Amino acid sequence: MNNTARDSLAIIPTYNEAANLEVLVAQVLRHEQFDILVVDDNSPDGTGRLADTLAERFPGRVTVVHRPRKQGLGAALVGGFTHALSGRHDYIFQMDADLSHDPASLPEMRRALENADVVVGSRYAAGGRTVHWPAWRRSLSRLGSRYAASVLRLPFRDLTSGYKGFRRKVLETLVLGEIRSSGYAFQIEVTYRSHRTGFRVVELPITFVDRARGKSKMSWRIVREALLVVPKLRWAAPH
């Protein structure tokens, strides 16, 4: 397939994901329309070096951005979005590196963008589900989404999902430099800003599978940030 047909880019932020990255890259590249951008935050486990090896193995299809230190998921994704906008891809996706987001959903998510501007891989839309997730994590995630939807008056079920796709024009329109949040809060803020700007956001049901290898980046600091950011976003919006 020639370069012009590869119109989609999957951004994969990484920190200590050497156990998962090679498998994930192979699965994403099975979809011929997709290239990959790995954004590594100087992982001490060698994820960045592995990403470079994969870029050499798949020239033109895998690119790596190395950041000097761990600065949070939000900062990594903003850096990835900015890098993506310097390229040629029309559809830009974000996904976790821990294999919780099934690359098999990518083609359907891309098709959804033919009639929408943003697609959210939703665990809580009809038909979505979570597998092997502890009950407390599932409850925390659901409550976080419901809280944000209520405060921000949004009609979406899964505001904390990190599996998303955007038409290029969305990321060109959003002022990426104004996004300061990370973790759950980043996912909420990007969807909120997209919706308020007038872009059409749709949810597509997915199956989310808890990571089998590696350590979760979840922390109570991330939860606290989301609790604080949501009302700030609401208060900053015109009434």
N, C-alpha and C positions, 0 to 999 in steps of 0.2 A: 504494500500500500504506500502511495506517495505521501509526502509531507502535508500537502494541502488537504488530504482527506483526514488527517489526524487533527481534528479541531477541538479536542477536549484534553484538559490537563488536570490530573489528580495531585493535589498538594498534600504531602504527608509530613507533618512535623514529627521529629523524633528526639527522644532523650532516653538513652539506655534501652534501645529496642533491637539490639543485634540478634536476639533470639527469634525475632518475628519478621524482620525487614525483607530478607531474601524471598521468603515464601510469599509475602504480600506483593512484592514487586512482580514476581512471576505471574500471580493471579490477575493483577491489574493489566499487565501487558498482553494477556490473552485477548483483550478487547482492542481491536486494531485502531479504533478511533482515539485511544487514550495514550498520552504521554504522562510522565511522572516528574514531579519536582519534590525532592527530599529537602527539608529544612532541618538541619541538625544543630542542636545547641551544645556543641562540644561535648558529646556524650563520653564519659570516662570508660564505657565498656567497648569502645571501638566502633560504634554504629556509624560514625562519619566515615571512617576508613572503609567499612563494608559498602557504604553508599557509593563511595568513589569507585570501588571495584565494580559495582553494578553499572555505574555510568560508563565505564570502559567496556563492559560486556555488551551494553545496549546503547551504543552511541546514537545520539539524536533523540532517544526515547526516554532516557533517564538523565536528569540534571540534578546537581547538588548545590545547595547554598549552605555554607558553613558560618555559623554565628559564634561569637567568641565565648559565650557563657549562657547558662540557663536563665532566661528572662521571662518565662511564662508562655503558655500556649497562645494567648492573644497576640503577644508581640511577634511570636514565630509566624502566626498566620498572616498578620498584617505585612510582615516582611515577604512572605510567600506570595500574597496577593500583589504586592508592588512589583515583585520580580515577574510575576505572570503577565502583568499589564505591559511589560516591556517586550513581550513576545507576541505570538500570532494567534494564540488559541481563542476561540469564540466562547467556549464553555469552560468554566473553572470550578473545580470541585475541591472539597476538603474532606479528609477522612483520617481516622485514628490509625496508628501504626501497629496496634496490638492484635489485629485480626478480629476485633469485635464488629467491625463494619465489613460486611461481605461484599467483595468486589463484584460479585455476580449481579448486584443491584445497580451497578453503574450504567449499563445501557438503558435500563428503564428510567432511571433518573434523568439521563440525558434526553430521552424522548419527552419526558415531562416538560423540559425547558423549551420545547417547540411551541407550547401554549402557555408558558409561564415565564417569570423572570428569575424566581428563586424556587428551588425544590429542597424540601427538608425530609431526610430519611427519618421517618417517625416510628418510634416504638409504641406509641399510644393511639395512633389513628387506627380505625377499624382494620383488622388484619395484621397489625404489627404486634410484636411480642419480644420478650427478653428471655434468654436461656442461661442457666447456671449463674444467675445473679443473686446474691444474698437478698433476703426479703427487706432488710433495712436499706440497702442501696436502691432497690426498686421503689420503695416507699418514699425515700428522700428525693429521688428523681421526679416522681409523679407530683409530689407536693410542691417541689420547686417550680415545676412547669405551671401548675395550677395557680400558685401564688403570683408568678410573673404575669400570667395571662389575665388574672383578675385586676392587678394593680395597673397594668399597661393597657387593659381593654383590648386584648388581642384574641382572635378566634382560633388559635392554634393549640394543639394538644401537647406537642413535644418541643418546648422552647429551649430545652437544654441539650438537644441533639447536636452532636459534632459532625454529623454526616450530611453535607449540604452541597448543592450545586448552584452556580450563578451564571446568568448570561453576562458576558463581558461588560455590557453597559451598566450593570448594577454596580460593579466594583469601580468603574470609571466615575460614576456619579457620587457614590458615598465618599465622604471626606475621611479616608482611612486614618489619617493622622490624628483625628479627634477621638478615635476609639482607644480607651485606656484600660478597659477591663480585660480579664483573662478568665480561663476556666469556664464554668457554667455561665458566669456573667457575660463573657464575650459572646457566647452563642446566643444568649437572650438579646444582647444589644444589637448584634448584626441583623437579626430577624426584625427587631423592632424598628431600626433605622430604615431597613428596606421597605417595610410595610408603610411607615409614615411618609416615605418619599413618594409613594404611589406605585411601587412595583408590585406585581402580582406574585404572591407567595403561596405555594401549594405544599401539602404534605403527602408523602408517599409511604405506605406502610413497609417496614423492614423488620427483619429478625436480627436482634442484637444479641451477640454471644459474648459472655464475659471472657476476659483474657485467660488463656491457659498457661502462658509463660510470661515471666517478667513481673514487675511490681506496678501496681496502680499508682497514678499520680494524684488521686483524689485525696483531699485534706479538708479539715474543718476550716482552714483559712479561705479555701475556695468557696465553701458554703457561705461563710460570713460575707465575703465580697459580694456574692450574688444578692444576699439579703439587703445589703446597703446600696448597691448600684440600681436595683429596680426602682425604688422610690425616687432616686435622683433623676432617673430618666423620665419618670412621670412628671415630676415637678418642673423639669426643664422644658417640657413640651408646652406649646401654646394651648390655652384652655378655650 
